[in-house]
Amino acid sequence: MSHKNKTLATLLAFALGGLGIHRFYLKGFNDRWGWLHAASLPACGIVMGAAPQADWYFWYLPLTLSMLAGFLEALVLGLMADEKWDAAHNSGSARRSDSRWPLAVILVATLMVGAGTLIATLARLFDLLYTGGAYG
């Protein structure tokens, strides 16, 4: 069994979490949640085809929600204790995880970008619901 790197898994969840790449890295291609993340991109195409007159916000909403879930998963993975990480993902590996500063930088970036995306998503949703998109 190969050793799974916690920093790499967190980086993948941060950068490509909307597509489920981190799930495939950790659990392989049989992971249902990874495929659910991956389905967000075709779902955007389906929404675009079904409602071409809709606001762009709704076209990209499946991917945006999947990205927000990826940011949350990045925080959960990155904040997990190294011992717990090794028990969950590296039980057959002789190596032990030792997280360092790059992981902390990724976690700070995840919190910044994730919180900003969540706030922007909610703000646009309420703008569309209550003003019909008057502010954007």
C-alpha positions as CSV (number, residue, x, y, z in Angstrom):
1,M,0.0,0.0,0.0
2,S,1.4,3.4,-0.9
3,H,1.8,6.2,1.6
4,K,-0.8,8.9,1.3
5,N,0.5,12.4,1.8
6,K,-1.8,14.6,3.9
7,T,-0.4,17.9,2.5
8,L,-1.0,16.7,-1.1
9,A,-4.5,15.5,-0.3
10,T,-5.3,18.8,1.3
11,L,-3.9,20.7,-1.7
12,L,-5.9,18.6,-4.1
13,A,-9.1,19.2,-2.1
14,F,-8.4,22.9,-2.1
15,A,-7.5,23.3,-5.8
16,L,-9.5,20.5,-7.4
17,G,-12.0,19.5,-4.8
18,G,-14.9,20.5,-7.0
19,L,-14.0,17.7,-9.3
20,G,-13.3,15.1,-6.6
21,I,-9.6,14.6,-7.4
22,H,-8.7,14.4,-3.7
23,R,-11.3,11.6,-3.2
24,F,-9.8,9.6,-6.0
25,Y,-6.3,10.1,-4.6
26,L,-7.3,8.8,-1.2
27,K,-9.8,6.1,-2.0
28,G,-9.4,5.2,-5.7
29,F,-11.9,5.3,-8.5
30,N,-14.5,3.3,-6.6
31,D,-15.4,6.2,-4.3
32,R,-19.0,7.3,-4.8
33,W,-18.5,10.7,-3.3
34,G,-15.6,11.4,-5.7
35,W,-17.9,10.6,-8.6
36,L,-20.6,12.8,-7.2
37,H,-18.0,15.7,-7.2
38,A,-17.0,14.8,-10.7
39,A,-20.6,14.8,-11.8
40,S,-20.9,18.5,-11.0
41,L,-19.2,19.5,-14.2
42,P,-21.6,17.7,-16.5
43,A,-24.4,18.9,-14.3
44,C,-23.4,22.5,-15.2
45,G,-23.7,21.6,-18.9
46,I,-27.1,20.0,-18.3
47,V,-28.3,23.2,-16.5
48,M,-26.9,25.4,-19.3
49,G,-28.7,23.3,-21.9
50,A,-32.0,23.1,-19.9
51,A,-32.1,26.8,-19.1
52,P,-30.0,28.8,-21.6
53,Q,-31.8,32.0,-20.6
54,A,-31.0,31.6,-16.9
55,D,-28.5,33.7,-15.0
56,W,-24.9,32.5,-15.2
57,Y,-25.0,31.9,-11.5
58,F,-27.4,29.0,-11.9
59,W,-25.3,27.5,-14.7
60,Y,-22.3,27.1,-12.4
61,L,-24.2,26.4,-9.2
62,P,-23.5,22.6,-9.2
63,L,-19.8,23.2,-9.6
64,T,-19.8,26.0,-7.0
65,L,-21.5,23.8,-4.4
66,S,-19.1,21.0,-5.1
67,M,-16.2,23.4,-4.7
68,L,-17.5,24.6,-1.4
69,A,-17.7,20.9,-0.2
70,G,-14.2,20.5,-1.4
71,F,-13.0,23.5,0.6
72,L,-14.7,22.0,3.7
73,E,-13.1,18.6,3.0
74,A,-9.7,20.3,2.7
75,L,-10.1,21.8,6.1
76,V,-11.2,18.5,7.6
77,L,-8.3,16.6,6.0
78,G,-5.7,19.2,6.8
79,L,-6.7,19.7,10.5
80,M,-6.7,15.9,11.2
81,A,-4.0,14.8,13.6
82,D,-1.1,13.0,11.9
83,E,-1.7,9.9,14.0
84,K,-5.3,9.8,13.0
85,W,-4.4,10.4,9.4
86,D,-2.0,7.5,9.4
87,A,-4.5,5.2,11.0
88,A,-7.1,6.1,8.4
89,H,-5.0,6.3,5.3
90,N,-1.6,4.8,5.9
91,S,-2.3,1.7,8.0
92,G,-0.2,-0.5,5.8
93,S,2.7,2.0,5.4
94,A,5.8,1.9,7.5
95,R,6.3,5.6,7.1
96,R,4.7,8.2,9.4
97,S,3.2,11.5,8.4
98,D,4.9,14.7,9.7
99,S,2.9,17.8,8.6
100,R,4.8,21.1,8.3
101,W,4.3,24.7,7.3
102,P,3.2,24.2,3.7
103,L,0.1,22.5,5.2
104,A,-0.6,25.5,7.4
105,V,-0.3,27.8,4.3
106,I,-2.8,25.6,2.3
107,L,-5.2,25.7,5.2
108,V,-5.1,29.5,5.5
109,A,-5.6,29.8,1.7
110,T,-8.5,27.3,1.9
111,L,-10.2,29.3,4.7
112,M,-9.7,32.6,2.8
113,V,-10.9,31.4,-0.6
114,G,-13.6,29.1,0.8
115,A,-15.1,31.8,3.0
116,G,-15.0,34.3,0.2
117,T,-16.7,31.9,-2.2
118,L,-19.4,31.1,0.3
119,I,-20.1,34.7,1.0
120,A,-20.1,35.6,-2.7
121,T,-22.4,32.6,-3.4
122,L,-24.9,33.6,-0.7
123,A,-24.8,37.3,-1.7
124,R,-25.5,36.5,-5.3
125,L,-28.3,34.1,-4.4
126,F,-30.0,36.7,-2.2
127,D,-29.5,39.3,-4.9
128,L,-31.2,37.2,-7.4
129,L,-34.0,36.1,-5.1
130,Y,-34.9,39.4,-3.6
131,T,-34.0,42.0,-6.2
132,G,-34.0,40.0,-9.4
133,G,-30.3,40.6,-10.0
134,A,-30.4,44.4,-9.6
135,Y,-26.9,44.4,-8.1
136,G,-25.1,42.3,-10.6
